[in-house]
């Protein structure tokens, strides 16, 4: 059963009662996407969190010159969770599926019900938010490095992204031009 992958993931980060697992299993939905499909767009309401069973996703925005800038990647085993979506505020960014993707989703309304019915559910949300905070801290640290060090650090920790994502998108995430990234890669 596909839902078990998300429940198993949550069980690894905190203890879930069998009742909570059963309630979660009844609410989870599997969704499949083709490459380049937009999951959410600015101004839309992100109504669910998504566990990436397989595939890749990114958040990005367009600047005033219509250039896109990637701000986040998600890989298999990651959770797409939006503060704006949870608090019923419109999205800031586009969320695009980069590759064929299979997601397990849970509506935020259902999550709120679970937190009320099962106080332990707030523990896995807390752990997910802690992981988001750590990732944001890592991205800020990365931003303080020079271009070559940013590239090396990202490549060391994100091999799948370098295998599946076009260099233009990776360069935008690293806040450099595609040409600069190509030069750094060619240096070896």
N, C-alpha and C positions, 0 to 999 in steps of 0.2 A: 504494500500500500504506500503510495507516494507521500502521503501526509506524515508517515513515520519519520522521514528524513528531517523534517522541521522539529517534530517532537523529540527525536533523538538528539538533535543539536541543542535544544533547550535543556534536555535532561543532563547534558554534559556540563552546562554552565550553572545549573541549580537543581535542587531536588523538586520534582513535580509529583504530586499525588496522582494515584490512578484515576481519581474522579476528574482532576484537571486535565489529564491526558485524554480521557474520554470526551470531555467537553470540547477541548481543542480539536480533536480529530473530527468531531461533528461539524465544526465551523470552517475548517480549512478547505480551500478550493485550489485545484491545479489549473494553471494557465500556461499556454504555450505561445511563443512569439517567434516571428521570423526576424532576421537581421534588419536593423535600421527602423524597427517599429518604435514609435513614441508611446511610452507608457503614461507619462504625464507631461503637460505643457504649462508654461507660465500662465497664471490666472485661473487654471483649473484647480479643483479641490482633489488632492490626493486622499482617497478614501480608504486605503488599505496599506498594510505593511506587506512586504514581499520577501520571501526567503528564496535565494537563487539556488535551485537544485542543480541546474546546469546552465551554462551560458555566461555572458558578460553584459554589464550595463554601465552607463556613465550619466553624470549630471553635467549640463553645460548651459551656457547662455550666449547670446549674441551681443557684441558691442555696437557702438554707433556706426562702425564701418562694415557691419554685417559679418564680422569675423567671429567664429565660435571659439569659446574658451571653456575647456573641460575643467571642472572643479573637483570631481570625484569619480572613482571607478568602483564597481562591485564585481566580485568574482564568485565562483561556486562556493556555497557555504556562507555567504554574506547576507545580511538583512538590509533591505532598503526600507528605512524608517524615516519619516519626515516629521519634524517638529510642527511645521506648518499644517501638514495633513492631520496630525493627531489633534491639533487645536482648531481644526476646521477653518484654516486660513488658506488663501490661494497659494499655489506653488510659485516659487521664484525662478526655478530652472526647468529646463527640459530634462526628462529622464528617458534615455534611449537604450534599447536593447541592441548591443553591438553584434551579437552572434545569435544563432538559434538558441533560444532560452526556454527553460521550463522553470516556472515559478510556483511556489506554494504561497497562497495569500490568505490574509486574515483581515477582515474589515476592522477599522478603528472602533466603530460602534460595538462590534462583538468583543473586541479587546477590552473596552471599558466595562462591559457586562462581566467578562471573566475576572477582571481585577476586583470588582465589587463582590462577586460570588466566591472567589478564591483569592484571598489576600496574598497568598504565595506567588500569584501571577505577577505582582508588582516587583518581585525579586528578579525575575528574568528580564523585565523591562529595565530595571536598574542596571543589571549587568550589560545589557545591550547598549544602554546610554553611556556607561563607563567605557566600553570598547570604542564607541563613536568619539568620545572625548579624547581618548588616547590616540586615535587615528588623526584627529584634528591637530593635536599637539605635534605629532610626527610630521604632518604636512607643513606646519609653521616652521619647524626645525629645518625641513628640506628647503623652504623658501629662503632661508638665510645662507645657504651654501652657494658657491659659484656654480656655473652651468655644468661643468664637467662632473663635479661632485654630486649635484642633483641627479644627473643621469645615472651615475654609477650606483648611487644609493637606491634609486627607484628600480633599476634593472636587477639589482641583487635581491630585492624583496618582491618583485612583481614579474617574474619570467613569463607567466601566461599572458599578461597584457602585451609584452613585447612580441609574443608569438602571434597574437590575434588582432591587435589594434594597429591601424595605420599610423605611420610616424607623425603625420600632421596633428593627429589627436593627442598623441603622447607629448609632442612638442608644446601644444597649448597647455597641457596639464603642468608641464615643467616650466612654463612661462619663458619659452624661448622660441625662436623661429625654427621652422622645419630645416632650413639650411644649416643653422648652428647645430642642431641635433644630428644631422647627417654628417657634418664635419667631425663631431665628437665620436660618432660610431665608427667612421672610417679610420680614425687614429688607432682604434683597437683598444 
